[in-house]
């Protein structure tokens, strides 16, 4: 768990692990409100969305989203650098995080 890298009273996105990613990974995040709609998506370095990681309602607390290194059509993503970001109720939260796929 990566709770230490997140402020427990503030909505935010943690660091994916493992990183670099081979087959799958976990993304920790915290929500501070009740029934917040959270989306975490993966983007290539050109800014194109290549995969949805989670898109659901969450109550306040620490959460983890599991992700398999695949695109929306279930094809394995090519090796390279990507970034992921989180929105809550349609608004960006914090900074985007970088990950590497081997």
N, C-alpha and C positions, 0 to 999 in steps of 0.2 A: 504494500500500500504506500501511497505517496502523500499521505495527509500532511506531512511536515512541510511540503512545498506549497501548501494552500492555507490561506487564512480561513479558519473554520467559521467565522461569522460573516464572510463576504463571498458572494457568488464569484466563481472563477474556475479556470481551466488549469489542470496540472500537466506534468510532463508524461508523455506516452512511455510505456515500457513494455518489452525491451525496445531500445532504439540504438542501433538499427533494427528494423523489423524484417523478419524473414517470411513467416506465414501468418502470424496474427499478433495482436498486441492489446493492451488495456490502457484506457484513457481515464484518469481520475478527474472528477470535477465536483464542485460544491455549489449548491443552490441555497439561497437564503430566504426565499419566499415560499408561499404555499401555492401548490398547483401551477408551477411555472412551466411554460412550454419551452423545452430545450432542444436545440438542434446543434449537432456537431457534425461538420462535414470536412472532407478531405479535398484539397485542391492541388493541381500541378503548379509548377513554377510560373506558368503563364496566367494563372488565376482561374483556370477552368475547373469547375467542380467535377471530381472524378468518382466520388463515393460518399454516400451518406453513412454516418457512423451511428447516430441515434437521432430520433425525432419523436419525442414523447413528453408527457407531463411528469414532473417530479416535484416532490415536496422538499422542504429545506433539509439539508444534510449532505453528507459525503456519499458520492455515487461513483461507480465505475462502469464504463461502457467497453464491452469487448468488441473487437474488430478483426475481421479476417482480411488479409491484404488482397482484396479483389475490388473490381470496379462494379458499377451498377448492373452489368451483364454477367457478373460472376467470373469474368476473365481475370487472370493474375495480372497485377499491375507491374509494369516494367521497373527495373532497378532505377533508382534516382532519388532526387530530393523532392519532397512534397511539404505542404503545410496544412494544418488543421485549425479550425476556429470554431468558436461557440457563439450562438446567439440565444438570448432568453427573451421570450415574447417578441421576437422579431428584431431585437436590438443587439448589436455586437457587444460582447463582453470581453474585456481584457485584450491581450495581445494574441496574435496568431502564434502557434508553436510549429517548429520545424521537425520533420522526421525523415529518415533515410530508409529506403526499401532496398534490400540486397537481392 
